[in-house]
């Protein structure tokens, strides 16, 4: 195996430094610039809030389509919304059962128990009935998520907005002259 000439005589720590600098310059920074391109703190906080809430929907395979539709409807950055929904998907697995249990209690489906032993017994007794009950439980979980998603999303938006206003670069004013009148417009730096 032939080593790269630049990395040939470098110690191991320096090699990691070179690789991490390369990845930051060639991958992380361009993707970050692309996702933030033209985004204000307001639009970025809406994007992160929407992606975060949608990413934890307790229905597998729905988050990407839902994130794309919501981002397109509210004119958010679609790529950033989908990326955020992917980043929070580990939380989807952690929160699926609590959402389902909450939905069961909301809609009075108390006879359904979700322990592993009881689910095995349900499937051994009547697997079609078990699928129907689990379908209803999952539907109740999605309904519980839908009820909670709006207030949680709005709360995230208002929490993230002031934080992102401090972190993101301030838009610089641009003076545009037209027919004897100087107009001042703001634009975001990428």
Secondary structure, 3 states (H helix, E strand, C coil): CCCCCCCCCCCHHHHHHHHHHHHHHHHHHHHHHHHHCCCCHHHHHHHHHHHHHHHCCCCCCCHHHHHHHHHHHCCCCHHHHHHHHHHCHHHHHHHHHHHHHHHHHHCCCCCCCCCHHHHHHHHHHCHHHHHHHHHHHHHHHHHHHHHHHHHHHHHHHHHHHHHHHHHCCCCEEEEEEECCEEEEEEECCC
